[in-house]
Amino acid sequence: MNVAFEAADALLLARGAKTIEHPGGTLYEHLQRVRALLAEWKAGYDVQLAGLCHAFYGTDGFATALLPLDQRAILADAIGLRAESLVYLYASAERDDVYPRLHEKRVEFRDRFTHTHRIPDGESLNAFVEITAANELDVVRHNRALAIEHGKALLKLFSDSRSHLSSAAWQAWRSEPLPQ
């Protein structure tokens, strides 16, 4: 394991990720599985780190935060500025605002923390969608009720936003046996 992954892992443990419930066990286990999916899909190093740490500031779908926003430098020191910026992008996105437009080439993001708008560069947008695909795939694999309620809509979301996904991520979603 590389130094940044070790630092991220230590920070997750120090911040109590193993004690927080999440579909499929604990938040820590979920984050490890998301990172493993991203590695399986051959995502870049920073994307894997961001996937491992995507819930540090909470998300629009999971309010529990491991770090307050005024301590972003702690995470940046552990995983690097690029990976931390992807964590912030993921955490700050208002899903109801962003998800319906993920099929577009450029997507304006509304920051749920600052209420400002920004258009991430293409690489960051692709990373956001890839992390989202890994996160949501892990959730539907570990929570049947959520899979029944949201599985088809998520499959459509990732079908519509395929231009931002790796072929491996799209194949994983396409072949996932979703409950009816």
Secondary structure, DSSP 8 states (H G I E B T S, - for coil): --HHHHHHHHHHHHTTGGGSEETTEEHHHHHHHHHHHHHHTT--HHHHHHHHHTTTT-BTTB---SS-GGGHHHHHHHH-HHHHHHHHHHHHB-HHHHGGGTTSSS--EEBTTT--EE---HHHHHHHHHHHHHHHHHHHHH-HHHHHHHHHHHHHHHHHTGGGS-HHHHHHHHH-----
